[in-house]
Amino acid sequence: MEQRLLQAMFLYDKGDPKRIQHFVKVYEFAKYIGKGEKLDEKTYKTLKLAAIVHDIGIHKAEKKYGQCGGKLQEKEGPPEAEKLLKKLGADRETIDRVCYLVGHHHTYHDMDGMDYQILLEADFLVNADEGGYSKEAIENACRNVFRTDTGIRLLKSIYLEEK
């Protein structure tokens, strides 16, 4: 399922290398953090699928609203993710959880589950670089958003520790 979903997202985002590279980086960080946190197999699978499709609502939001802010991604993403996951034969429970994560991946409160927490951390790790976040914003996220030992270590080693 994972490989087929990656292939489907490469096609979905064809011609948009920025978006493709973004979701691949988030996917890789999510896998790394998930392994480091020793997730159970079901949660780990859901996390990986959600990381692949987490930004699937961007193109739809840009078409409908002329912009693609986080809340618009959360609104437009779940129906798109559901269509793709159904087409690939995912079970209902997996579809529901992945769509929930897609619909909340810019919501930094009331996080329910390690898959949710890790998806936020992985996305932040990539967005901090792509968005040129300030050291202060990264330190704030480290204090207030990051909860996993693996994610905190990554954030500090990438952005906060001197060479």
C-alpha positions, 0 to 999 in steps of 0.5 A, spaced: 500 500 500 505 504 501 509 504 495 502 504 491 500 510 495 507 514 493 506 512 486 499 515 486 502 521 490 507 522 485 502 522 479 497 527 483 503 532 484 506 531 477 509 537 475 510 540 482 517 538 484 516 542 490 510 539 493 513 532 491 519 533 495 516 536 501 511 530 502 517 525 501 521 529 506 515 529 511 514 521 510 522 520 511 522 524 517 515 521 520 518 514 518 525 515 522 521 518 528 516 513 528 521 507 528 525 511 534 519 512 538 517 504 537 510 505 534 506 499 534 505 496 526 498 499 525 500 506 528 506 506 524 503 504 517 497 509 518 503 515 520 506 513 514 500 513 509 498 520 512 505 523 511 505 521 504 498 525 503 498 530 508 498 536 503 493 533 498 488 538 499 493 544 497 492 544 489 484 543 491 485 549 495 489 553 490 483 552 485 477 554 490 480 559 494 486 562 490 491 560 496 493 554 500 493 556 508 493 550 513 486 551 515 484 550 507 489 544 506 485 541 512 478 542 509 480 540 502 485 534 504 481 529 507 476 528 501 482 527 496 485 523 501 479 518 501 478 518 494 485 516 493 486 511 499 479 508 497 482 507 489 488 503 492 483 498 497 485 501 504 480 499 509 475 503 512 479 504 519 485 506 515 482 511 511 478 514 517 484 515 521 489 518 515 483 523 513 483 525 520 490 526 520 490 530 514 484 534 516 488 536 523 495 536 521 496 544 522 492 543 528 497 544 534 492 542 540 488 536 542 493 531 539 490 524 540 495 519 538 502 518 537 501 518 529 498 525 530 504 528 534 509 525 529 506 527 523 506 534 526 513 534 528 515 531 521 511 536 518 514 542 522 521 539 521 521 540 513 517 547 514 522 550 518 527 549 513 522 551 507 519 557 510 525 559 513 523 559 520 526 564 526 530 560 531 525 563 536 520 560 532 523 553 532 525 554 540 518 555 541 516 549 537 521 545 541 518 547 548 510 547 546 509 542 540 514 537 540 513 531 545 517 525 542 524 524 544 526 522 537 523 529 534 526 533 539 533 530 538 532 531 531 529 538 531 535 540 536 541 537 532 538 540 525 536 547 527 539 549 534 545 546 536 552 549 533 557 546 529 
